[in-house]
Amino acid sequence: MWWKRNKWKIITSALILVMLAALWYGTLTQDQRVIGPETHVAATASPTIPPTLSVRPSQPSSTSPSAAQSAATSSPLPVEQTAPAPLSPPPSSEEVPSPANVSDAVPSELPPTESEDTAAPEGTYYCTLSISCAALLDHMDQLGAGKAELVPEDGWILRPTEAVLYEGESVFNVLQRVCKQNKIHLDSTDIAMGGIAYIKGIGNLYESDCGELSGWTYQVNGQSPNYSCSLYALQDGDEICWSYTCDLGADMDGFDSAGNQP
């Protein structure tokens, strides 16, 4: 009686279990069905190491310095090595010069150095130029404001200096070049645009800075020409002295501006 009442329930439950088992079996791959799931998982979990890669050997577990040193020396890492460059052979005895050969190679006469005197180019001569304002030392109280500080203590704006003299140059040409080389102020003017130079100031000291009779004048070999410095043609060895006068040259070594003694 019990079987008749419950046989359909038992049959239905058995069919459901059979269907579930069939579904589970169908989801397994072929490899899982052959070797089992655990073996398949273990096979896929450890990838194959390529043969080209080098694996560093395991380090010893000991932490002592001797163990670490022995492990490092016994199993070093693979290092790319290059062949050493070949050494050049030592020179033969024939290539090394003997002391006699070395001495023979040194010239007996050395070329002249830059310090030795060399001949001046043809047509080049020399003269001497100086610039003095010593006459102002006795008239400092007559100078205008700011002019006293321009006067040197010894009165020399430029001590006697040798200068190159080219053929045909005048006193004015040499004065221009020397002042430019020594960075000395020079102010001149061309009288009536006729090529006749007139010196107005040297070293920022101008005419009339020490009275109405003051200004610049020049001497050549102790004589004071009575014409413009641009018209005086110099000769080799001439001595030129520019001086600031406070009395039309009367205070200039006993000569006036015309070169006459009083």
C-alpha positions in Angstrom: 0.0 0.0 0.0 2.8 2.4 0.8 4.6 1.7 -2.5 1.5 2.3 -4.5 1.0 5.6 -2.8 4.7 6.8 -3.0 6.1 5.1 -6.1 5.6 8.1 -8.4 7.3 10.4 -5.9 10.3 8.0 -5.7 10.5 7.6 -9.4 10.3 11.4 -10.0 13.1 12.0 -7.5 15.3 9.4 -9.1 14.8 10.8 -12.5 15.8 14.3 -11.3 19.0 13.0 -9.7 19.9 11.2 -12.9 19.4 14.3 -15.0 21.5 16.4 -12.6 24.3 13.8 -12.7 24.2 13.9 -16.5 24.4 17.6 -16.7 27.4 17.7 -14.3 29.2 15.0 -16.3 28.6 17.0 -19.5 30.3 20.1 -18.2 33.6 18.3 -17.6 36.3 18.6 -20.3 37.9 15.5 -21.8 41.1 15.9 -19.9 39.2 16.1 -16.6 37.3 13.0 -17.4 40.6 11.1 -18.2 43.0 12.4 -15.5 40.7 13.9 -13.0 40.2 17.5 -12.0 42.9 17.7 -9.4 45.6 16.5 -11.9 44.4 19.0 -14.6 44.5 21.9 -12.2 48.1 21.0 -11.1 49.2 20.7 -14.7 47.9 24.1 -15.7 49.1 25.9 -12.6 52.9 25.4 -13.3 53.9 26.9 -16.6 56.8 25.4 -18.5 60.1 27.5 -18.2 61.5 28.4 -21.5 64.9 26.7 -22.1 66.5 30.1 -23.1 66.0 31.6 -19.6 68.6 31.2 -16.9 67.3 30.5 -13.4 69.2 31.9 -10.5 70.1 29.1 -8.0 68.5 29.3 -4.6 70.5 31.1 -2.0 71.5 29.2 1.1 69.3 29.7 4.2 72.3 30.4 6.4 72.9 34.1 7.2 76.5 33.8 8.2 79.1 35.8 6.2 81.1 32.7 5.4 78.1 30.8 4.0 77.0 33.9 1.9 80.5 34.3 0.5 80.9 30.6 -0.4 77.5 30.6 -2.1 78.3 33.7 -4.1 81.6 32.3 -5.3 80.3 28.8 -6.0 77.2 29.8 -8.0 77.6 33.3 -9.6 75.1 34.8 -11.9 75.7 34.4 -15.6 77.5 37.6 -16.8 78.1 38.5 -20.4 81.8 38.5 -21.0 83.8 40.2 -23.8 87.1 39.3 -25.1 89.9 41.7 -23.9 91.3 44.0 -26.5 94.7 42.8 -27.8 97.7 44.7 -26.5 99.9 46.5 -29.0 103.3 44.9 -29.2 106.2 46.9 -27.6 108.2 48.9 -30.0 111.3 47.2 -31.3 114.7 48.5 -30.7 114.9 49.9 -34.2 111.9 52.2 -33.6 113.2 53.7 -30.4 115.7 56.5 -31.2 119.0 56.3 -29.5 120.3 59.3 -27.5 122.6 60.2 -30.3 119.7 60.3 -32.8 117.6 62.5 -30.4 120.4 65.0 -30.1 120.9 65.1 -33.8 117.2 65.9 -34.3 117.3 69.1 -32.1 118.3 72.1 -34.2 121.5 73.8 -33.2 120.0 77.3 -33.6 116.6 78.1 -32.1 114.4 80.7 -33.8 114.3 84.2 -32.2 111.6 84.7 -29.5 109.1 87.6 -29.4 111.1 89.4 -26.8 114.0 90.0 -29.2 114.2 93.3 -31.0 113.0 93.2 -34.6 113.7 95.7 -37.2 110.9 98.3 -37.7 109.2 98.4 -41.1 110.7 100.6 -43.7 109.5 104.2 -43.5 108.7 104.0 -39.7 110.4 106.3 -37.2 110.1 107.3 -33.6 109.5 110.4 -31.6 108.8 111.3 -28.0 105.6 112.9 -26.7 104.8 114.3 -23.3 101.8 116.2 -21.8 102.3 118.5 -18.8 100.1 120.8 -16.8 102.8 121.6 -14.1 102.2 125.3 -14.5 98.8 124.9 -12.8 100.3 123.7 -9.6 101.2 127.3 -8.7 97.7 128.6 -9.7 95.4 126.0 -8.2 93.3 128.8 -6.6 92.5 130.3 -10.0 91.0 127.1 -11.4 87.3 126.8 -11.8 85.0 124.5 -9.9 85.9 120.8 -10.3 89.1 121.5 -12.2 91.6 121.1 -9.4 90.9 117.4 -9.1 91.9 116.9 -12.7 95.5 118.2 -12.1 97.9 115.3 -11.2 100.1 115.8 -8.1 103.3 115.8 -10.2 101.8 117.8 -13.1 102.3 115.0 -15.7 99.2 113.9 -17.7 101.6 111.8 -19.8 105.2 111.4 -19.0 107.7 111.3 -22.0 106.6 108.4 -24.1 108.1 107.0 -27.2 105.7 106.9 -30.1 105.8 105.5 -33.6 106.2 108.2 -36.3 105.2 107.5 -39.9 106.6 109.5 -42.7 104.8 112.8 -43.3 103.0 112.9 -40.0 102.5 116.1 -38.1 102.5 116.9 -34.4 98.7 116.8 -34.4 98.6 113.2 -35.9 100.9 111.9 -33.2 99.0 113.7 -30.4 95.7 112.1 -31.6 97.1 108.6 -31.8 98.9 108.7 -28.5 95.9 110.2 -26.6 93.6 107.5 -28.1 96.0 104.7 -27.1 96.3 106.0 -23.5 92.6 106.9 -23.2 93.4 110.6 -22.6 90.7 113.2 -23.4 91.4 115.4 -26.4 89.2 118.1 -27.8 90.2 119.9 -31.0 88.6 121.9 -33.7 89.3 122.7 -37.3 89.8 126.4 -37.8 87.6 127.7 -40.6 87.4 124.2 -42.1 90.9 124.7 -43.6 92.6 121.6 -42.1 94.3 123.8 -39.4 93.8 122.1 -36.0 93.4 124.0 -32.8 93.7 122.2 -29.4 90.9 123.3 -27.1 91.4 120.9 -24.2 93.4 117.9 -23.0 92.5 115.8 -20.0 89.3 117.9 -19.6 91.5 121.0 -18.9 90.5 123.7 -21.4 91.7 127.2 -22.4 90.8 130.0 -20.0 90.3 127.5 -17.1 93.1 129.4 -15.3 92.6 132.9 -16.6 92.3 134.7 -19.9 95.9 133.9 -20.9 95.8 130.2 -20.2 95.6 127.4 -22.7 97.6 124.6 -24.4 100.7 125.1 -26.4 103.4 122.8 -27.7 107.2 122.7 -28.2 109.3 120.6 -30.5 112.9 120.1 -29.3 112.5 122.9 -26.8 111.2 125.5 -29.4 107.6 126.8 -29.6 106.5 127.1 -33.3 104.1 130.0 -34.0 101.8 128.0 -36.3 99.3 125.2 -35.9 100.4 121.7 -34.8 98.7 120.2 -37.8 101.2 122.0 -40.1 104.4 121.0 -38.3 105.9 118.0 -40.1 107.9 115.8 -37.7 111.2 114.1 -38.2 112.7 111.0 -36.7 113.8 111.6 -33.1 111.8 114.8 -32.5 110.7 115.5 -28.9 107.3 117.0 -28.5 106.0 118.5 -25.3 102.5 119.8 -24.8 102.2 122.1 -21.9 99.4 124.1 -20.2 100.4 127.7 -19.9 98.9 130.3 -17.6 100.7 133.2 -19.2 100.8 132.7 -23.0 103.9 130.5 -22.6 106.0 132.8 -20.5 105.8 130.1 -17.7 107.0 127.4 -20.0 110.7 126.8 -19.4 111.6 130.4 -20.1 110.0 130.5 -23.6 106.9 132.3 -24.7 104.5 131.0 -27.3 106.6 132.5 -30.1 109.7 130.7 -28.9 111.4 133.9 -27.7 113.1 134.3 -24.4 111.8 137.3 -22.4 
